[in-house]
Amino acid sequence: MTANLGNRQDFDCFRTYLERVCGILLGDNKEYLVSSRLRTIMEEQSLTNLTQLVERIERNTQLREKVVDAMTTNETLWFRDSHPFRILREQLLPELSKEKRPIDIWCAASSTGQEPYSISIELEEYKRRNPGALMGERIIATDISPTALEIARRAEYEKLVLSRGMTDEYLKRYFKEVQEGRWKLNPEITSRVQYRSLNLLNTYSMLGRFDVVFCRNVLIYFSSDLKTDILRRIHSVLKPGGYLFLGASESLTGLSDLYEMRQCSPGIIYHRKG
Ligand SMILES: C[S@@+](CC[C@H](N)C(=O)[O-])C[C@H]1O[C@@H](n2cnc3c(N)ncnc32)[C@H](O)[C@@H]1O
């Protein structure tokens, strides 16, 4: 292990702490990852090992937020995996719009905004093609990372970021170039997305109830017990008959009492039972 992180015991102390505060489970081989992500903080704080860091963050909430922020992986892209967005557009919105009431969507690990804004673009496109079909819609987007939330709220992206999944058609329709190579999303897309800071380990009761929940590419970082607990609690905030999307590499096991898996060929959605 590198000098500024300490020994194996220090690493174990840190990973136990990290899992307790935000669920992120670090494998035995993640010392390099921890070292690269926390080097600056360790130096700023003049700390020589991770046990000292844990002792300090137990007493310092701001530093704890900074450390958790540094340990999150915010990898995301526009219209990631495409199927969830097609299923939303072709199946869920036509079904939900028949109920003639506002639609509530929760994006449970929104990272830097690409996922909730892709959902918002789908809603806007649906409204363009079906005038008067939607009776209002709200997207609540939550994440634990303050840095990711700040980028998401700003809604300005570099060309390189946009090249990861944003089409030229939507770029022209929904963004304005605010600076050479830097584009800002229009209010028609941003205004229906409300961002909140939320640790998925904490209660969801203040968020309300949802027709659709996107909880993608975050449960992979958690233990199977925690994943089950989160999926049970998501069930309790889904409205009767609501839908859940997981990431392409994620699955839902042992919860057949709560969710029914629906194959959409291609793509999968989970339908709330009960
Ligand atoms: C890999 S990104 C996935 C983003 C998006 N859902 C997607 O699929 O493209 C994972 C996100 O989960 C967030 N995250 C990690 N642990 C969390 C927790 N305990 N509570 C809330 N968000 C968390 C990270 O900050 C990160 O932005």
The ligand as a Gaussian input file, in Angstrom:
#p B3LYP/6-31G(d) Opt

LIG

0 1
 C      -22.383000       4.833000     -12.282000
 S      -23.412000       6.164000     -11.801000
 C      -24.924000       5.726000     -12.613000
 C      -25.637000       6.927000     -13.165000
 C      -26.924000       6.634000     -13.971000
 N      -27.934000       6.030000     -13.134000
 C      -26.638000       5.769000     -15.159000
 O      -27.037000       4.602000     -15.163000
 O      -26.006000       6.244000     -16.112000
 C      -23.735000       5.744000     -10.098000
 C      -24.238000       6.917000      -9.270000
 O      -24.679000       6.403000      -8.003000
 C      -24.389000       7.373000      -7.021000
 N      -24.379000       6.719000      -5.687000
 C      -23.456000       5.873000      -5.163000
 N      -23.790000       5.528000      -3.906000
 C      -24.956000       6.151000      -3.631000
 C      -25.819000       6.204000      -2.489000
 N      -25.540000       5.524000      -1.358000
 N      -26.920000       6.957000      -2.549000
 C      -27.225000       7.671000      -3.683000
 N      -26.459000       7.664000      -4.783000
 C      -25.340000       6.911000      -4.768000
 C      -23.035000       7.933000      -7.439000
 O      -22.794000       9.199000      -6.881000
 C      -23.166000       7.939000      -8.957000
 O      -23.543000       9.214000      -9.430000

